[in-house]
Amino acid sequence: MEIHNQLWIGGQWVSPASTRTIDVISPVTEQVIARVPEAGEEDIERAVQAARHAMDQGPWPRLSARERGQKVRALSEAIATRMQDFADIITREMGAPASFSLMGQVGAAIMVLDGFAEIADRIELEEARPGLLGPTLVRRLPVGVAAGIIPWNVPLFISVMKLGAAMVAGAPMILKPAPETPLDAILLAEVLEAIELPPGVVSILPAGRESGELLVRHGGVDKVSFTGSTAAGRRIGAICGELLKRCTLELGGKSAAILLEDVDLSAALPLLMPNAIMNNGQACLSQTRLLAPRKRYAEIVNALAEQVGGLKVGDPSDAATMVGPLVAERQRERVLGYIGIGRDEGARVVVGGGRPAGLPRGWFVEPTLFADVDNKMRIAREEVFGPVLVVIPYDNEVDAVRIANDSDYGLSGSVWTADREHGLDLARRVRTGTLGVNALATMDLKQPFGGFKASGIGRECGPEGVEAFLEVQTIVG
């Protein structure tokens, strides 16, 4: 079993303040594979004080954006040299299929950092403007000490999506990885040590929800960037509102893929499916509501059933595996519970619907496709966060847009059609943060990402992601 005894605080490895530990459990074997220290209140205090010193007295906020961007580029290069190590760890700790861990988790993280490094080269943090009574200077300053609270589903990617932006802006950051996935964060700390950041610029504190709330409430933290469930986001947003603390919230999704009447299924489905059951269904931007025209409904359901039924389920370290286990037993029970709810609501299970045969160990769920689904059903409205898809019929394109927009969420979406220009026109009518038109991806790693409605507040990636870690100051005279 892998044992770690130290925390990365303020740019150095230190002994934790308590003896509390976190057991990392393999979602494949259900056995403990690693043990790491759990950060507590004293460790949080040390990390905040180190970050405050870096912010208030250290060189980091006073460097140029270009100089900080050089460190972002160094971080990207350092992760690239350990790319396979990161991918293997993420597969071990949370069950992502090996191919997705390598490119969808680590490869995407590298590309995001490269995008932030490019932004650092061109961003202007001071601008002279003519004012009403004379010249003015508009400056963009680091927001202060930032906390990044990371979920377990795409841990490295989300960590660097926050960290890269904060680094360009000059804001020291404390990362709190989820207790299910601390191992990739420990490797990230090793990589950060190698690029020699100034003391206090980054700390990494594996811990549970209680420590996360302590970090959010800490008076020395100026900005919170959270990715996770909408329920937890509401709680964090309420705390930040109470304390008048800046926050970015990237939350849940129940995204709709609209298949138009002219869609070529042989071309569309191979591109759609990776977005539909991405990361074992544990991705906030998964296209889990599939909207099909009534005229082609049976044809589309049958074609989807063939795709879903053909997904290989098994050991995520096997290169042939397309769907691995869910992250934890509680997550498997949640997903199986939703499958039961779908049956009770009158939806028809076309493929899947339970635990796969031949896999007595591990938190596996069969990829499941529901047909005869009404958008009012819970399986069409609530985020299942597992390999469960629903096919909803629509009457015409006005009806399709209505159904797509009839959701508490607004994170992602897609349109599939033989006419790209028509698809773009329809996409403009969907109230969601990112969309793809006949596209393999529904987000661009160098452009803003975030959601409408209950999918969150603010944007990450692109220049807008950096702006989330900046304050604006106007000097008159």
C-alpha positions in Angstrom: 0.0 0.0 0.0 1.2 3.5 -0.9 1.8 5.7 2.2 2.3 9.5 2.2 3.2 11.3 5.5 3.5 15.0 4.5 1.5 17.9 3.1 2.6 20.5 0.6 2.2 23.8 2.4 3.7 27.2 1.3 6.1 25.6 -1.1 7.6 22.9 1.1 6.8 19.4 2.5 5.7 19.6 6.1 4.4 17.2 8.7 0.6 17.5 9.2 -0.7 19.0 12.5 -2.7 15.9 13.3 -2.6 12.1 12.8 -5.8 12.0 10.8 -5.5 10.2 7.5 -7.5 9.5 4.3 -7.7 6.0 2.9 -7.8 5.9 -0.9 -10.0 3.0 -2.0 -9.7 1.4 -5.5 -13.1 1.5 -7.2 -12.1 -1.7 -9.1 -10.9 -3.9 -6.1 -12.7 -2.1 -3.3 -9.4 -2.3 -1.4 -7.4 0.4 0.3 -4.5 1.3 -2.1 -3.1 4.4 -0.4 -3.1 6.5 2.7 -2.5 10.2 2.9 -2.6 12.9 5.6 -5.9 14.7 6.1 -5.4 18.5 6.5 -7.1 20.0 9.5 -7.7 23.5 10.9 -4.1 24.1 11.9 -2.8 23.0 8.4 -5.3 25.4 6.8 -4.1 28.2 9.0 -0.5 27.6 8.0 -1.4 27.5 4.3 -3.4 30.7 4.5 -0.7 32.5 6.4 1.9 31.4 3.8 -0.4 32.5 1.0 -1.1 35.9 2.7 2.7 36.5 3.0 3.2 35.7 -0.6 0.3 38.0 -1.6 1.1 40.9 0.8 4.9 40.8 0.9 6.3 38.3 -1.6 7.5 38.9 -5.2 4.8 36.9 -6.9 2.0 39.5 -7.3 4.5 42.1 -8.4 6.0 40.1 -11.3 4.7 40.9 -14.8 2.0 38.6 -16.2 4.6 37.5 -18.8 7.0 36.4 -16.0 4.3 34.5 -14.2 3.3 33.0 -17.6 6.8 31.5 -17.9 6.1 29.5 -14.7 2.7 28.4 -16.1 4.5 27.1 -19.2 7.1 25.4 -17.0 4.3 23.7 -15.1 2.7 22.5 -18.4 6.1 21.1 -19.5 6.7 19.4 -16.1 3.3 17.7 -16.2 4.0 16.5 -19.7 7.1 14.8 -18.6 5.0 12.8 -16.0 2.0 12.4 -18.2 1.7 8.7 -18.0 2.3 8.7 -14.2 -0.6 11.2 -13.8 -2.9 9.2 -16.0 -2.1 5.9 -14.2 -2.7 7.5 -10.8 -6.1 9.0 -11.9 -7.2 5.6 -13.3 -6.2 3.9 -10.0 -7.8 6.4 -7.7 -11.1 7.2 -9.4 -11.6 4.5 -12.2 -11.4 6.6 -15.3 -10.7 4.5 -18.4 -7.0 4.6 -19.3 -7.5 6.4 -22.6 -9.6 9.1 -21.0 -7.2 9.6 -18.1 -4.3 10.1 -20.6 -5.9 12.6 -22.9 -9.2 13.7 -21.4 -7.6 14.3 -18.0 -3.9 14.9 -18.3 -3.7 15.9 -22.0 -6.5 18.4 -21.4 -4.7 19.8 -18.4 -1.6 20.4 -20.4 -3.5 22.2 -23.1 -5.3 24.4 -20.6 -2.0 25.5 -19.1 -0.6 26.2 -22.5 -3.6 28.4 -23.2 -3.1 30.4 -20.0 0.6 30.8 -20.8 -0.4 32.4 -24.2 -2.8 34.7 -22.4 0.0 35.8 -20.0 2.1 36.9 -23.0 -0.6 39.2 -24.3 -2.7 40.4 -21.4 -2.5 44.1 -20.5 -2.9 44.7 -16.8 -2.7 48.5 -17.0 -4.5 50.8 -19.5 -4.4 54.6 -19.8 -7.9 56.0 -20.6 -9.1 59.5 -21.1 -11.4 60.5 -18.1 -14.1 63.1 -17.6 -11.6 65.5 -16.0 -8.3 64.2 -17.2 -6.3 61.0 -17.7 -7.1 57.9 -15.7 -5.2 54.6 -15.2 -7.3 51.4 -15.1 -5.3 48.6 -13.4 -6.1 44.9 -13.0 -4.7 43.5 -9.7 -4.6 40.0 -8.2 -7.8 39.3 -6.4 -5.9 38.2 -3.3 -5.5 34.7 -1.8 -7.7 32.2 -3.6 -9.0 28.8 -2.6 -9.6 26.2 -5.3 -11.9 23.4 -4.2 -11.6 20.4 -6.5 -14.0 17.5 -7.2 -13.0 13.9 -7.7 -14.2 13.3 -11.3 -11.5 15.2 -13.3 -9.1 16.2 -10.6 -5.9 17.3 -12.3 -7.7 19.1 -15.2 -9.9 21.1 -12.8 -7.0 21.8 -10.5 -4.9 23.4 -13.3 -8.0 25.2 -14.8 -8.1 27.1 -11.5 -4.4 27.2 -10.7 -3.3 28.3 -14.2 -5.7 31.3 -14.2 -4.7 32.3 -10.7 -1.0 32.1 -11.5 -1.4 34.4 -14.5 -3.4 36.8 -12.4 -0.8 36.7 -9.6 -3.1 35.3 -6.9 -1.6 32.7 -4.5 -3.8 29.6 -4.4 -4.7 26.9 -1.8 -6.0 23.8 -3.6 -8.2 21.4 -1.7 -8.5 18.1 -3.6 -11.4 15.7 -2.8 -10.7 12.9 -0.3 -11.4 10.3 -3.0 -8.6 11.6 -5.3 -5.6 13.0 -3.4 -2.9 11.0 -5.1 -2.7 13.0 -8.4 -2.6 16.2 -6.2 0.4 14.9 -4.4 2.1 14.3 -7.7 1.1 17.8 -8.7 2.9 19.1 -5.6 6.0 17.2 -6.6 5.9 18.9 -10.1 5.3 22.3 -8.5 8.3 21.8 -6.3 10.4 21.2 -9.4 9.5 24.5 -11.1 10.5 26.5 -8.0 7.7 28.9 -7.4 8.2 31.6 -4.7 7.2 30.4 -1.2 3.5 30.5 -0.4 2.2 30.7 -4.0 0.6 27.2 -3.9 -0.4 24.9 -1.1 -2.3 21.5 -1.5 -4.5 20.3 1.3 -6.3 16.9 0.9 -9.3 17.0 3.1 -13.1 16.5 3.5 -16.1 18.8 3.3 -15.6 20.2 6.8 -12.1 21.5 6.1 -13.3 22.9 2.8 -15.9 25.0 4.6 -13.2 26.2 7.1 -11.1 27.3 4.1 -14.1 29.1 2.5 -14.9 30.9 5.7 -11.3 31.9 6.5 -10.9 35.7 6.7 -7.5 35.4 4.9 -9.1 34.0 1.8 -10.3 36.6 -0.7 -11.7 34.4 -3.5 -13.2 30.9 -3.8 -13.3 28.9 -7.0 -15.4 25.8 -6.5 -16.3 22.9 -8.9 -18.8 20.3 -7.7 -22.4 19.6 -7.1 -25.1 22.2 -7.3 -26.1 21.5 -3.7 -22.6 22.1 -2.4 -22.3 25.1 -4.7 -25.4 26.7 -3.2 -23.8 26.3 0.3 -20.5 27.8 -0.8 -22.3 30.6 -2.6 -24.3 31.4 0.4 -21.2 31.6 2.6 -19.4 33.8 0.1 -22.5 36.1 -0.2 -22.6 36.4 3.6 -19.0 37.3 3.8 -19.0 39.4 0.5 -16.3 37.1 -0.8 -15.6 36.7 -4.5 -16.6 33.3 -5.9 -16.7 31.3 -9.1 -19.1 28.2 -9.1 -18.9 25.5 -11.8 -21.7 23.2 -10.9 -24.0 20.4 -12.3 -25.5 19.8 -15.7 -28.2 17.9 -17.5 -27.2 18.7 -21.1 -29.3 18.1 -24.1 -28.0 16.7 -27.5 -30.5 17.7 -30.2 -30.6 15.3 -33.1 -32.3 17.1 -36.0 -34.4 15.3 -38.6 -31.7 15.4 -41.2 -28.9 13.9 -39.0 -26.7 11.3 -40.4 -26.5 8.8 -37.5 -23.5 7.0 -38.9 -21.5 10.2 -38.8 -23.0 11.7 -35.6 -23.1 8.9 -33.1 -19.4 8.1 -33.1 -18.8 11.8 -32.2 -21.7 12.1 -29.8 -21.2 9.0 -27.7 -17.8 10.1 -26.1 -19.6 13.2 -24.9 -22.6 11.2 -23.7 -20.9 8.6 -21.4 -17.7 10.5 -20.8 -15.6 9.4 -17.8 -18.0 6.6 -16.9 -20.8 9.2 -17.0 -19.1 11.2 -14.3 -18.8 14.5 -16.1 -20.8 17.6 -15.6 -21.0 18.4 -19.3 -22.1 14.9 -20.4 -24.8 15.0 -23.1 -27.3 12.8 -21.1 -30.6 14.0 -22.6 -30.8 12.9 -26.2 -33.6 14.7 -28.0 -34.9 12.8 -31.1 -37.6 13.8 -33.7 -40.7 11.7 -33.4 -40.5 10.8 -37.1 -37.2 9.0 -36.5 -37.5 8.2 -32.8 -37.5 4.4 -33.1 -34.6 4.4 -35.6 -32.6 6.7 -33.3 -33.3 4.6 -30.2 -32.2 1.5 -32.0 -29.0 3.1 -33.2 -28.2 4.4 -29.7 -29.0 1.0 -28.2 -26.4 -0.6 -30.5 -23.8 2.0 -29.5 -24.5 1.8 -25.7 -24.8 -1.9 -25.8 -21.4 -2.2 -27.5 -19.5 -0.3 -24.8 -16.9 -2.6 -23.1 -17.2 -2.4 -19.3 -14.4 -3.5 -17.1 -11.0 -2.8 -15.6 -10.2 0.8 -16.5 -6.5 0.1 -16.8 -7.3 -2.1 -19.8 -6.9 -0.1 -23.0 -10.0 -1.8 -24.5 -12.3 -0.7 -21.6 -14.7 2.1 -22.5 -16.6 2.3 -19.2 -15.0 1.7 -15.8 -16.4 1.7 -12.3 -17.9 4.6 -10.5 -15.8 6.4 -8.0 -17.4 5.0 -4.8 -20.0 2.6 -3.5 -22.3 5.5 -2.6 -22.1 6.7 -6.2 -23.0 3.3 -7.5 -26.0 3.1 -5.2 -27.1 6.6 -6.2 -27.0 5.6 -9.9 -28.8 2.3 -9.4 -31.4 4.3 -7.4 -32.0 6.6 -10.3 -32.4 3.6 -12.7 -35.0 2.3 -10.3 -36.7 5.7 -10.3 -36.7 5.7 -14.1 -38.5 2.4 -14.2 -41.0 3.5 -11.6 -41.7 6.6 -13.7 -42.6 4.5 -16.7 -39.5 4.9 -18.8 -38.4 1.8 -20.7 -34.9 0.4 -20.2 -33.6 -0.4 -23.7 -30.0 -1.4 -22.7 -28.4 -2.1 -19.3 -30.2 -1.3 -16.2 -28.2 -3.0 -13.4 -24.8 -4.3 -12.4 -22.8 -6.0 -15.1 -22.5 -9.8 -14.9 -19.0 -11.2 -14.4 -17.8 -8.3 -12.3 -18.6 -9.2 -8.7 -16.1 -6.7 -7.3 -15.9 -3.0 -8.1 -18.4 -0.3 -8.3 -19.6 -1.0 -11.8 -23.0 -0.1 -13.4 -24.0 -1.1 -16.8 -24.3 1.7 -19.4 -28.0 2.2 -19.5 -30.3 3.7 -22.1 -33.9 4.8 -21.3 -36.5 5.4 -24.0 -40.1 6.7 -23.8 -38.9 9.4 -21.5 -40.8 12.6 -20.7 -38.8 15.7 -19.8 -40.8 16.0 -16.6 -39.4 12.7 -15.3 -36.7 12.9 -12.6 -34.2 10.9 -14.8 -34.6 13.7 -17.3 -34.3 16.6 -14.8 -31.8 15.5 -12.2 -28.1 14.9 -12.6 -27.5 11.2 -12.3 -23.7 11.4 -12.7 -23.3 7.9 -14.1 -23.6 6.0 -17.4 -27.3 6.6 -17.9 -28.8 8.2 -21.0 -32.4 9.2 -21.7 -34.0 9.6 -25.2 -36.8 12.2 -25.3 -39.0 12.7 -28.4 -39.9 16.1 -29.8 -42.4 17.3 -32.3 -40.6 20.0 -34.2 -37.5 22.3 -33.7 -39.4 24.8 -31.6 -40.4 21.9 -29.3 -36.8 20.7 -29.3 -35.4 24.0 -28.2 -38.2 24.3 -25.6 -37.3 20.9 -24.1 -33.5 21.7 -24.2 -34.2 24.9 -22.3 -36.7 23.3 -19.9 -34.1 22.5 -17.3 -32.7 23.9 -14.0 -29.3 23.5 -15.6 -27.5 25.2 -18.5 -24.0 24.0 -18.7 -23.5 22.3 -22.1 -25.3 21.0 -25.1 -25.0 19.9 -28.8 -26.8 20.0 -32.1 -26.5 17.3 -34.8 -27.5 18.0 -38.3 -26.4 17.7 -42.0 -26.7 21.6 -42.2 -24.1 23.2 -40.1 -25.4 26.8 -40.6 -28.8 25.7 -39.6 -27.3 23.9 -36.6 -25.5 27.1 -35.5 -28.8 29.1 -35.8 -30.6 26.6 -33.6 -27.7 26.5 -31.1 -28.0 30.2 -30.6 -31.5 29.6 -29.2 -30.3 27.2 -26.5 -29.7 28.8 -23.0 -26.5 27.0 -22.0 -22.9 27.9 -21.4 -21.2 25.9 -24.2 -22.5 24.0 -27.2 -21.1 21.9 -30.0 -22.4 21.7 -33.5 -21.5 18.3 -35.0 -18.4 18.5 -32.8 -16.4 15.9 -30.9 -16.0 18.4 -28.0 -18.6 20.7 -26.4 -16.0 23.0 -24.8 -12.9 24.6 -26.1 -9.9 24.5 -23.7 -8.8 28.1 -24.6 -12.3 29.7 -24.4 -14.6 30.5 -21.5 -16.4 27.6 -19.9 -19.2 27.8 -17.4 -23.0 27.6 -17.1 -26.3 29.4 -16.9 -28.9 28.9 -14.2 -28.1 26.3 -11.6 -25.0 25.2 -13.5 -23.0 28.0 -11.8 -21.7 31.5 -11.7 -18.7 32.9 -13.6 -16.4 31.4 -16.2 -13.2 29.4 -16.3 -10.6 29.1 -19.1 -9.7 31.7 -21.7 -9.2 35.4 -20.8 -12.5 35.3 -18.8 -11.0 32.6 -16.6 -8.0 34.9 -15.7 -10.3 37.9 -15.1 -12.1 35.9 -12.4 -8.9 36.2 -10.4 -8.4 40.0 -10.9 -9.8 43.1 -9.3 -10.1 46.4 -11.2 -8.7 49.6 -9.8 -9.1 53.1 -11.3 -6.6 55.8 -10.6 -7.7 59.4 -11.5 -5.2 62.2 -12.1 
